[in-house]
Amino acid sequence: MDLEKLACLKSWTKEIKAHASVGLVDMKSRQQVLQARELGFFNLVDREDPVDALVAEIRGLLGNYSRPQLPARIPEKVAKSVESTCASLDMMSAAALSGEPLPVKQLAGNAKDITATIAEEGLDNWLNAVQCHHSHTYCHTMMVTGHAVSFSRALGLPETEQFLLGLGALVHDLGKVKIPLSILDKPGKLTPEERKLVDKHPEFSREILSRRKEVPKQVVDMALWHHEFLDGTGYPDGLSGDQIPPRVRMITISDIYSALTEKRAYKDSLSSRQAFAIMFDMKGKLDIGLLRKFRSMVQGSEFGRVRRRAV
């Protein structure tokens, strides 16, 4: 790079010097290293290094987005379970994007741990903790998981089924890693094109999960079909009635309830009563028998009110 071009770039980079920045250079080239430093880039990563090195450098500067900031009042067992689950979700998302092997065994272990933690510490403590997470995606995923495993436990299902539902809940929105955050976190109404892309996330989940033999088919089904409705108006396959397995129906109920009662910067949370009024009004779409049992579980607990603050 000649001096004229360097001077031009230097004028453009004045504004970023006060912020965390990373330079991507050929570390074998002394000229590139010196020019990068001249431009104000002192955190340098070799172009030949794997992507993980760049991600690690950025995280070192900005902090790990997947780690929640939990208050001291959260029980230690719950805090450890949430932090471990967040780390696994982070690994799962990165692997899904890079094509690396999915940490399914690790996530299955998290599902078992969540089930045991909620059984010991209660669902309310779990929800209070996960709602402290700054990422709405992580928060929602762990809320759905908490509701799903608690629901299966309330129904007296075997532990193996509880773990399976927990794993399905943890990956039910995995396909959203292929959707830009500018769309996922958009505060206003989505355009028809944006909505069409968001509605493809179950298919993206299938693409990611079905290629892995270690992922149970039941888990793939939960990720693919959790937006299907009994009356055939859901997506992506327009299933109806008995075509939708019971465990998928349970994930759908847990997903909708979590979405209605969680608070985001652009919407208030609904009370438990308001959420159920909406869900029972979805005539023909949800399994009413399961929905009644889910409501009984919720009303018999102390987690009806969401305490998450909008950010």
C-alpha positions in Angstrom: 0.0 0.0 0.0 1.5 3.4 -1.0 1.7 6.4 1.4 -1.2 8.2 -0.3 -3.6 5.3 0.2 -2.4 4.8 3.8 -3.0 8.5 4.6 -6.5 8.3 3.1 -7.3 5.2 5.2 -5.8 6.8 8.3 -8.3 9.6 8.0 -11.2 7.2 7.8 -10.0 5.2 10.9 -9.7 8.1 13.3 -13.2 7.6 14.6 -12.7 3.9 15.4 -9.5 4.3 17.4 -11.5 5.0 20.6 -13.4 1.7 20.1 -12.4 -1.9 20.3 -11.1 -3.0 16.9 -9.4 -6.0 15.3 -7.2 -6.0 12.2 -6.9 -9.0 9.8 -3.5 -9.1 8.3 -0.8 -11.4 7.0 1.3 -11.7 10.1 4.3 -12.9 8.0 4.3 -9.5 6.3 6.1 -6.9 8.4 4.8 -4.2 6.1 1.1 -5.2 6.7 1.7 -5.4 10.5 3.3 -2.0 10.6 0.6 -0.4 8.4 -2.1 -1.9 10.5 -0.6 -0.4 13.6 -0.2 2.9 11.8 -4.0 2.8 11.1 -4.7 2.2 14.8 -5.3 -1.5 14.7 -3.3 -3.2 17.5 -5.3 -6.3 18.0 -4.2 -8.3 15.0 -5.2 -11.7 13.8 -3.4 -13.7 11.0 -5.5 -14.1 7.8 -4.4 -17.8 7.8 -5.7 -18.5 11.3 -9.0 -20.4 11.7 -12.2 -18.4 12.2 -12.2 -19.5 15.9 -9.1 -17.3 16.5 -10.9 -14.2 15.2 -14.0 -15.0 17.3 -11.9 -15.5 20.4 -10.1 -12.2 19.8 -13.4 -10.3 19.4 -14.9 -11.9 22.5 -11.8 -10.9 24.4 -12.5 -7.3 23.5 -16.3 -7.3 23.7 -17.0 -10.0 26.2 -18.9 -13.3 25.7 -22.4 -12.5 24.5 -23.6 -16.0 25.5 -22.8 -15.5 29.2 -25.6 -14.2 31.3 -25.2 -11.7 34.0 -26.9 -13.4 37.0 -27.7 -11.5 40.2 -26.4 -13.0 43.5 -30.0 -14.0 44.6 -30.1 -16.8 42.0 -29.5 -20.2 43.6 -26.0 -21.5 42.9 -27.3 -24.7 41.3 -29.6 -22.8 39.0 -26.8 -20.3 38.1 -24.4 -23.1 37.1 -27.1 -24.9 35.0 -27.9 -21.7 33.2 -24.3 -20.8 32.5 -23.5 -24.4 31.3 -26.6 -24.4 29.0 -25.6 -21.0 27.5 -22.1 -22.2 26.7 -23.6 -25.3 25.0 -26.1 -23.2 23.0 -23.2 -21.0 21.9 -21.2 -24.0 20.8 -24.3 -25.4 19.0 -24.9 -22.1 17.1 -21.3 -21.8 16.1 -21.2 -25.4 14.9 -24.4 -25.0 12.9 -23.0 -22.0 11.1 -19.5 -23.5 10.4 -20.6 -27.0 9.6 -18.6 -28.5 12.5 -20.0 -31.5 14.5 -22.9 -30.5 16.7 -22.3 -30.9 20.5 -25.4 -33.0 20.8 -24.2 -35.1 23.8 -23.3 -32.0 25.7 -26.6 -30.4 25.0 -28.4 -33.7 26.0 -26.5 -33.5 29.3 -27.8 -29.9 29.7 -31.3 -31.2 29.2 -30.9 -33.7 32.0 -29.3 -31.1 34.2 -32.1 -28.6 33.6 -34.7 -31.3 34.5 -32.9 -32.1 37.7 -32.3 -28.5 38.6 -35.9 -27.5 38.1 -37.1 -30.6 40.1 -34.8 -29.4 43.0 -35.0 -25.6 42.8 -38.3 -25.0 41.1 -39.3 -23.6 37.8 -39.8 -20.1 39.1 -36.1 -19.9 40.0 -35.1 -21.2 36.6 -37.3 -18.6 34.8 -36.0 -15.8 37.0 -32.5 -16.7 36.0 -32.9 -17.1 32.3 -34.8 -13.9 32.0 -31.7 -12.1 33.2 -30.0 -13.0 29.9 -29.4 -10.1 27.5 -30.0 -12.2 24.4 -33.7 -12.7 23.7 -32.9 -15.8 21.7 -31.1 -17.5 24.6 -33.8 -16.3 27.0 -36.7 -17.6 24.9 -35.0 -21.0 24.2 -34.3 -21.6 27.9 -37.8 -20.5 28.9 -39.3 -23.0 26.5 -37.1 -25.7 27.8 -38.0 -24.9 31.4 -41.7 -25.0 30.6 -41.4 -28.2 28.5 -39.5 -30.3 31.0 -41.7 -29.1 33.8 -44.8 -29.9 31.8 -43.5 -33.4 31.0 -42.7 -33.9 34.7 -46.2 -32.7 35.7 -47.7 -35.3 33.4 -45.7 -38.0 35.0 -43.7 -38.9 31.9 -40.6 -41.1 32.2 -37.3 -39.3 32.7 -36.1 -40.4 29.3 -39.1 -38.6 27.8 -38.4 -35.5 29.9 -34.8 -35.4 28.7 -36.0 -35.8 25.1 -38.4 -33.0 25.4 -35.7 -30.8 27.0 -33.3 -31.5 24.1 -36.0 -30.8 21.6 -36.8 -27.5 23.3 -33.1 -26.5 23.4 -32.7 -26.8 19.6 -36.3 -25.9 18.5 -35.2 -22.6 17.1 -31.7 -23.6 16.0 -32.5 -22.7 12.4 -32.7 -19.0 13.4 -28.9 -18.9 13.3 -29.3 -18.5 9.5 -31.5 -15.4 9.9 -29.9 -11.9 10.3 -30.2 -10.4 13.8 -31.5 -7.2 12.1 -34.6 -9.2 11.2 -34.9 -11.3 14.4 -34.6 -8.3 16.7 -36.5 -5.8 14.5 -38.7 -3.7 16.8 -41.3 -3.0 14.2 -43.5 -5.1 11.9 -41.7 -7.4 9.5 -42.0 -6.9 5.8 -43.6 -9.8 3.9 -40.2 -10.8 2.6 -38.7 -10.8 6.2 -41.6 -12.8 7.5 -41.2 -15.3 4.8 -37.5 -15.7 5.7 -38.3 -16.0 9.5 -40.9 -18.7 8.7 -38.3 -20.8 7.1 -36.4 -21.3 10.4 -38.0 -24.8 11.0 -36.7 -25.9 7.6 -33.3 -24.5 8.4 -33.4 -26.5 11.7 -34.1 -29.7 9.7 -31.2 -29.0 7.4 -28.9 -28.6 10.3 -30.1 -31.5 12.5 -31.2 -34.2 10.1 -27.6 -34.5 8.7 -26.5 -35.7 12.2 -27.1 -39.4 13.0 -26.6 -38.7 16.7 -29.7 -36.4 16.7 -32.9 -38.5 17.5 -35.6 -38.2 14.9 -38.0 -37.1 17.6 -35.8 -34.0 18.3 -35.7 -33.2 14.5 -39.5 -33.5 14.5 -39.9 -31.0 17.4 -37.6 -28.5 15.7 -39.3 -28.9 12.4 -43.0 -29.0 13.4 -43.4 -26.8 16.5 -45.3 -24.3 14.4 -47.7 -26.8 13.0 -51.4 -26.6 14.1 -54.0 -29.3 14.5 -56.3 -27.6 12.0 -53.6 -27.8 9.3 -53.0 -24.0 9.2 -49.4 -24.2 10.5 -46.1 -24.5 8.7 -43.9 -25.7 7.1 -45.7 -28.9 6.2 -49.3 -28.1 6.9 -49.7 -31.1 9.2 -53.0 -31.7 10.9 -54.6 -33.9 13.7 -52.8 -37.1 14.4 -49.9 -36.2 12.1 -48.6 -34.1 14.9 -47.0 -36.1 17.7 -47.9 -35.4 21.3 -44.4 -34.2 22.2 -44.5 -31.7 19.3 -47.9 -30.4 20.6 -46.3 -30.0 24.1 -43.4 -28.0 22.6 -45.8 -25.8 20.6 -47.8 -25.0 23.8 -44.6 -24.2 25.7 -43.2 -22.1 22.9 -46.4 -20.0 22.5 -46.8 -19.5 26.2 -43.1 -18.4 26.6 -43.4 -16.0 23.7 -46.5 -14.4 25.1 -45.2 -14.0 28.7 -41.6 -12.9 28.0 -40.9 -9.2 27.8 -38.9 -7.5 25.1 -37.8 -4.0 24.4 -40.6 -3.6 21.8 -43.4 -5.4 23.7 -44.7 -5.9 27.2 -45.1 -9.3 28.7 -48.6 -10.7 29.1 -49.9 -12.0 32.4 -50.5 -15.8 32.6 -54.3 -15.1 32.4 -53.9 -13.0 29.3 -51.7 -15.6 27.6 -54.1 -18.4 28.3 -57.0 -16.3 27.1 -55.2 -16.0 23.7 -54.2 -19.6 23.6 -57.7 -21.0 24.4 -59.1 -18.6 21.7 -56.9 -20.4 19.1 -59.8 -22.7 18.4 -58.8 -25.9 16.7 -55.1 -25.1 16.6 -53.8 -26.4 19.9 -54.4 -29.6 21.8 -57.0 -28.4 24.3 -56.6 -31.4 26.6 -52.8 -30.7 26.9 -53.4 -27.0 27.1 -55.7 -27.5 30.1 -53.1 -29.6 31.8 -50.4 -27.1 31.1 -52.6 -24.3 32.6 -53.2 -26.4 35.7 -49.4 -26.8 36.1 -48.8 -23.0 35.6 -51.6 -22.0 38.1 -50.2 -24.5 40.6 -46.8 -22.8 40.5 -45.5 -19.3 41.3 -44.0 -18.4 38.0 -47.0 -16.6 36.3 -45.4 -13.2 36.4 -42.4 -12.4 34.2 -39.8 -10.3 35.9 -37.5 -9.7 32.9 -36.7 -6.0 32.2 -36.7 -4.7 28.7 -33.3 -3.5 27.5 
